[in-house]
Amino acid sequence: MLEEFKVALTKVAQKDIDKLEPKTKLKVLQATKELKVSPFPKSNIIKRLKGVKIALYRLRVGDFRVVYHIDHKNVVILFVVDRKDLEKELKFR
């Protein structure tokens, strides 16, 4: 039996997703549902971010990045950002 993780969105992440175009929004939401099964790095679409104090991961969805952290059995989506703005957002948040 597969271990199930709970996926939760922060208010910031929800606002970020709401701003996306409908097609992109659907792709991002589908990708976040897949984190319920395995939120850990297993391919090139999920990577652990370096240079941050807590363990953060990023999920690649087209030109967007979903940044999250894992807390026990909870996957907390922190924010969704265009790939070109990821580094700037990490410094800002």
Beta strands, then each sheet from edge to edge (+ up, - down):
strand 1: 6-9
strand 2: 46-48
strand 3: 57-61
strand 4: 64-71
strand 5: 74-82
sheet 1: 1+ 5+ 4- 3+ 2-
end
